[in-house]
Amino acid sequence: MAGIDDTIAALEAKLKQAKAKKQQIEARKRAADAKRKRSEDTRRKVLVGALILAKVERGEWPKDKLLAMLDSALTRADDRALFDLPAQAQPAEAQP
């Protein structure tokens, strides 16, 4: 009987290893898929931005309209500085 128990234990250990390997492969696949999606999203944004900037440079899109959209959307100071937009006023702190 000890031989059968040893065989069962060895097979269970192999099964456990195979399941762990499968989980690892699936995790890598999910990570690669997430990286690909982020990369595609970034590429889309760059292409749309390049298209709009080219239209502004050719006079096909009003620059003031672009700046108005950027002014209403951008909140971070370093982002606003890229487009020479003035810093947004900081909200006044509540006084006790």
C-alpha positions in Angstrom: 0.0 0.0 0.0 2.9 2.4 0.7 3.9 2.3 -3.0 0.4 3.5 -4.1 0.4 6.2 -1.5 3.8 7.4 -2.7 2.6 7.4 -6.3 -0.5 9.4 -5.4 1.6 11.9 -3.4 4.0 12.3 -6.3 1.2 12.8 -8.7 -0.5 15.4 -6.4 2.8 17.2 -6.1 3.2 17.3 -10.0 -0.4 18.5 -10.3 0.2 21.3 -7.8 3.3 22.3 -9.7 1.4 22.3 -13.0 -1.3 24.4 -11.6 1.2 26.9 -10.2 2.9 27.1 -13.7 -0.5 27.6 -15.4 -1.3 30.5 -13.0 2.1 32.0 -13.7 1.6 31.8 -17.4 -1.9 33.3 -17.2 -0.5 36.2 -15.0 2.2 36.9 -17.6 -0.4 36.9 -20.3 -2.7 39.3 -18.4 0.3 41.6 -17.7 1.4 41.6 -21.4 -2.2 42.3 -22.4 -2.5 45.2 -20.0 0.9 46.6 -21.3 -0.3 46.3 -24.9 -3.6 48.1 -24.1 -1.7 51.0 -22.3 0.6 51.3 -25.3 -2.2 51.4 -27.8 -4.0 54.0 -25.7 -0.9 56.2 -25.5 -0.4 55.8 -29.3 -4.0 56.8 -30.0 -3.6 59.9 -27.8 -0.3 60.9 -29.5 -1.9 60.5 -33.0 -5.0 62.5 -32.1 -2.8 65.2 -30.6 -0.6 65.3 -33.6 -3.6 65.6 -35.9 -5.1 68.5 -34.0 -1.7 70.3 -33.7 -1.2 69.9 -37.5 -4.6 71.3 -38.2 -3.9 74.3 -35.9 -0.6 74.9 -37.7 -2.3 74.8 -41.1 -5.0 77.1 -39.9 -7.8 74.5 -40.2 -8.6 74.5 -36.5 -8.7 77.8 -34.5 -5.8 78.0 -32.1 -8.0 80.0 -29.6 -10.5 77.1 -29.5 -7.7 74.6 -28.8 -6.3 76.8 -26.0 -9.8 77.3 -24.5 -10.3 73.5 -24.4 -6.8 73.0 -22.9 -7.4 75.8 -20.3 -10.6 74.1 -19.1 -9.2 70.6 -19.0 -5.6 71.0 -17.7 -5.2 71.3 -14.0 -1.5 70.4 -13.3 0.9 73.3 -13.4 3.5 71.5 -15.5 0.8 70.5 -18.1 -0.4 74.1 -18.3 3.1 75.4 -18.7 3.6 73.3 -21.8 0.9 75.3 -23.5 1.9 78.7 -21.9 -1.4 78.7 -20.0 -1.5 80.8 -16.8 -1.5 78.9 -13.5 -5.0 78.2 -12.1 -6.0 80.1 -9.0 -5.8 77.9 -5.9 -9.0 77.7 -4.0 -9.0 79.6 -0.8 -8.6 77.5 2.3 -11.5 77.3 4.7 -10.9 79.6 7.7 -12.1 78.4 11.1 
